[in-house]
């Protein structure tokens, strides 16, 4: 099976060609991704939905992450990234329903992967219920929500732990309710600058 080809860029976001996904991460080549965060209004409060990355993932297994996200292929642009919503979490949505928060550029380095992204970042505001999520098990192991204000407090240093509620899939694919406290170490290691810019964008749009 031929490996996915991604469009690559210089640091100024000027296209310079294409490369295989493995090469992009091995060499630390700039590429584009799609990020979508779901915020739901319930009982007068805003809640942020987070995915739990599958234990099968090579990078950052079992950690909390963006509600839905993925790489844009060489022939795609930002609007095509909306497919990740249906593929990963079973939510069908049109790009026009999303709020564009901007293109966030950042780097992540875990030793094996050097990830340099131009992330087309979106917000989906909708009252949701956990039963609406249908997960791609090889990618996503569960969905949880947390109060948006608590998420702010965590990443702005006012709290060390916050509560999350939701479900994980067991070995039979059944949804098991979970309730736990988590800290920064339980999240995929996007740089603090990413979270701070995200929070600023949320405060302007939510």
LUMTOR-701877 format. One record per residue (C-alpha): residue in three letters; y, z negated, x negated. Coordinates in Angstrom, 3 decimals. Each point is the difference from the previous one (the first is absolute). Example, Ala and Ser with C-alpha at 12.3 -4.5 7.8 and 13.67 -1.06 7.14 Angstrom:
// LUMTOR-701877
REC    aa         yy         zz         xx
REC   ALA     -4.500     -7.800    -12.300
REC   SER      3.440      0.660     -1.370
END
This chain:
// LUMTOR-701877
REC    aa         yy         zz         xx
REC   UNK      0.000      0.000      0.000
REC   UNK      3.359      1.050     -1.418
REC   UNK      2.341     -2.855     -0.809
REC   UNK      3.219     -0.428      1.977
REC   UNK      2.997      1.746     -1.524
REC   UNK      3.382     -1.766      0.103
REC   UNK      3.474      1.357     -0.605
REC   UNK      1.513     -1.598     -3.111
REC   UNK      3.628     -0.661     -0.906
REC   UNK      2.230     -1.130     -2.828
REC   UNK      1.846     -3.312      0.264
REC   UNK      2.872      1.744      1.831
REC   UNK     -2.401      1.188      2.733
REC   UNK      0.133      3.611     -1.162
REC   UNK     -3.365      1.725      0.668
REC   UNK     -1.777      0.997     -3.207
REC   UNK     -3.430      1.137      1.240
REC   UNK     -3.257     -1.410      1.350
REC   UNK     -2.788     -2.154     -1.415
REC   UNK     -3.278     -1.577      1.075
REC   UNK      0.314     -3.477      1.510
REC   UNK     -1.975     -1.616     -2.831
REC   UNK      2.250      1.636     -2.601
REC   UNK      3.106     -1.146      1.868
REC   UNK     -1.106     -3.640     -0.204
REC   UNK     -1.400      0.224     -3.514
REC   UNK      3.153      1.530     -1.478
REC   UNK      2.520     -1.754      2.237
REC   UNK      1.447      3.158      1.548
REC   UNK      2.608     -0.325      2.742
REC   UNK     -1.343      1.064      3.420
REC   UNK      0.757     -0.469      3.714
REC   UNK     -1.549     -2.391      2.487
REC   UNK      0.402     -0.928      3.681
REC   UNK      0.513     -3.658      1.014
REC   UNK      0.264     -1.227      3.590
REC   UNK      0.562     -3.626      0.999
REC   UNK     -0.559     -1.022      3.632
REC   UNK      2.270     -2.670      1.502
REC   UNK     -0.753     -1.316      3.485
REC   UNK      2.222     -2.051      2.302
REC   UNK     -1.922     -2.774      1.770
REC   UNK      1.316     -3.059      1.820
REC   UNK      3.479      0.559     -1.383
REC   UNK     -1.180      0.154     -3.622
REC   UNK     -0.655      2.837     -2.459
REC   UNK     -3.440      0.245     -1.590
REC   UNK     -1.039      2.174     -2.924
REC   UNK     -3.483      1.541     -0.082
REC   UNK     -1.822      0.176     -3.322
REC   UNK     -3.262      1.661     -0.931
REC   UNK     -2.722     -1.702     -2.021
REC   UNK     -1.197      2.472     -2.586
REC   UNK     -3.724      0.719      0.036
REC   UNK     -2.201     -1.789     -2.568
REC   UNK     -1.268      3.504     -0.841
REC   UNK      3.398      1.085     -1.352
REC   UNK      0.185      0.514     -3.767
REC   UNK      3.569     -1.268     -0.121
REC   UNK      1.112     -3.316      1.513
REC   UNK     -3.053     -0.673      2.244
REC   UNK      0.329     -2.686      2.700
REC   UNK      3.764     -0.354     -0.463
REC   UNK      2.662      0.233      2.723
REC   UNK      2.019      3.195      0.006
REC   UNK      2.171      2.465      1.925
REC   UNK     -1.181      0.521      3.590
REC   UNK     -0.950      3.606     -0.821
REC   UNK      0.662      2.027     -3.131
REC   UNK     -1.323      2.837     -2.108
REC   UNK      0.714      2.795     -2.443
REC   UNK      1.729      3.210      1.014
REC   UNK     -2.032      2.992     -1.142
REC   UNK      1.534      2.903     -1.908
REC   UNK      0.544      2.074      3.168
REC   UNK      1.357     -2.877      2.112
REC   UNK      3.375     -1.569      0.637
REC   UNK      1.001     -3.350      1.492
REC   UNK     -0.671      0.952      3.624
REC   UNK     -3.610      0.846     -0.861
REC   UNK     -0.552     -3.548     -1.210
REC   UNK     -0.074     -1.239      3.589
REC   UNK     -3.688      1.019      0.005
REC   UNK     -0.645     -3.214     -1.959
REC   UNK      0.798     -2.028      3.122
REC   UNK     -2.879      1.522      1.944
REC   UNK     -2.392      0.295     -2.936
REC   UNK      0.326     -3.575     -1.277
REC   UNK      0.792     -2.078      3.090
REC   UNK     -0.635      2.259      3.014
REC   UNK      3.612      0.108      1.215
REC   UNK      1.235      3.391      1.199
REC   UNK      3.728      0.472     -0.465
REC   UNK      2.457      2.856     -0.529
REC   UNK      2.343     -0.009     -2.975
REC   UNK      2.964      0.029      2.414
REC   UNK     -1.059     -3.465      1.230
REC   UNK      0.394     -1.499     -3.470
REC   UNK      3.197     -1.346     -1.572
REC   UNK      0.563      1.323     -3.515
REC   UNK      0.918     -2.823     -2.378
REC   UNK      0.467      2.158     -3.084
REC   UNK     -1.891      1.213     -3.053
REC   UNK     -0.921     -2.992     -2.163
REC   UNK     -0.825      0.739     -3.634
REC   UNK     -1.995     -2.571     -1.926
REC   UNK     -2.783     -0.524     -2.526
REC   UNK     -3.218     -2.049      0.088
REC   UNK     -2.286     -0.533     -3.002
REC   UNK     -3.306     -1.864      0.288
REC   UNK     -1.379      1.113     -3.354
REC   UNK     -2.274      2.711      1.380
REC   UNK      2.547      1.676      2.251
REC   UNK      3.621      0.827     -0.773
REC   UNK      1.479      0.792      3.392
REC   UNK      3.472      1.574      0.147
REC   UNK      0.977      0.718      3.591
REC   UNK      2.744      1.549      2.016
REC   UNK     -0.960     -1.740      3.228
REC   UNK      1.310      1.494      3.256
REC   UNK      0.264     -3.280      1.875
REC   UNK      0.062     -0.314      3.794
REC   UNK      0.158     -2.662      2.689
REC   UNK     -1.871      0.228      3.310
REC   UNK      1.419     -2.392      2.603
REC   UNK     -2.384     -0.515      2.893
REC   UNK     -1.580     -2.880      1.870
REC   UNK     -3.619      0.133     -1.145
REC   UNK     -3.266     -1.786      0.681
REC   UNK     -2.809     -0.432     -2.508
REC   UNK     -2.421      1.850      2.284
REC   UNK      2.017      3.194     -0.568
REC   UNK     -1.026      0.140     -3.667
REC   UNK     -3.117      1.979     -0.943
REC   UNK     -0.617     -0.205     -3.714
REC   UNK     -1.301      2.411     -2.618
REC   UNK     -2.417     -2.491     -1.523
REC   UNK     -0.163      1.539     -3.472
REC   UNK      3.781     -0.419     -0.234
REC   UNK      0.957     -2.971      2.199
REC   UNK     -1.929     -3.241      0.549
REC   UNK      2.300     -1.636      2.550
REC   UNK      3.438     -0.346      1.570
REC   UNK      2.167     -3.132      0.128
REC   UNK      3.512     -0.786      1.127
REC   UNK      2.583     -2.474     -1.214
REC   UNK      3.441     -0.985      1.206
REC   UNK      2.495      2.381     -1.556
REC   UNK      2.273     -2.945     -0.848
REC   UNK     -2.872     -1.611     -1.931
REC   UNK     -0.597      3.245     -1.912
REC   UNK      3.679     -0.062     -0.978
REC   UNK     -0.281     -3.628     -1.110
REC   UNK     -3.077      0.727     -2.123
REC   UNK      1.536      2.872     -1.942
REC   UNK      3.433     -1.594     -0.269
REC   UNK     -1.501     -3.143     -1.505
REC   UNK      0.599     -2.444      2.845
REC   UNK     -3.713     -0.497      0.777
REC   UNK     -3.122      0.037     -2.155
REC   UNK     -2.433      0.491      2.893
REC   UNK      0.188      1.658      3.408
REC   UNK     -2.431      0.214      2.923
REC   UNK     -1.796      3.189      0.991
REC   UNK     -2.148      0.583      3.082
REC   UNK     -2.203      2.927      0.905
REC   UNK     -3.488      1.307     -0.628
REC   UNK     -2.379      1.193     -2.678
REC   UNK     -3.043      2.224      0.426
REC   UNK     -3.361     -1.542     -0.821
REC   UNK     -2.968      1.892     -1.468
REC   UNK     -0.884      1.311      3.472
REC   UNK      3.514      1.285      0.631
REC   UNK      0.787     -2.765      2.494
REC   UNK      3.493     -1.507      0.180
REC   UNK      0.067     -3.638     -1.118
REC   UNK      3.159     -2.017      0.675
REC   UNK      1.715     -1.494     -3.034
REC   UNK      2.828     -2.469     -0.529
REC   UNK      1.053     -0.960     -3.515
REC   UNK      2.889     -0.749     -2.298
REC   UNK      0.850      2.510     -2.724
REC   UNK      2.355      0.234     -2.961
REC   UNK      1.404      2.814     -2.097
REC   UNK     -3.230      0.186     -2.001
REC   UNK     -1.818      1.126      3.172
REC   UNK      2.121      3.176      0.232
REC   UNK     -0.412      3.310     -1.799
REC   UNK      2.235     -0.300     -3.081
REC   UNK      2.921      2.164      0.982
REC   UNK      2.949     -1.091     -2.146
REC   UNK      2.377     -2.635      1.345
REC   UNK      2.731      2.655      0.028
REC   UNK     -2.023      1.986      2.561
REC   UNK     -0.323     -2.976      2.339
REC   UNK      3.672     -0.894     -0.352
REC   UNK      1.099      3.538      0.844
REC   UNK     -2.453      0.056      2.900
REC   UNK      1.372     -3.257      1.403
REC   UNK      3.566      1.309     -0.234
REC   UNK     -1.019      3.143      1.881
REC   UNK     -1.814     -2.055      2.653
REC   UNK      3.081     -2.157      0.557
REC   UNK      2.050      3.127      0.636
REC   UNK     -2.510      1.619      2.380
REC   UNK     -2.023     -2.706      1.795
END
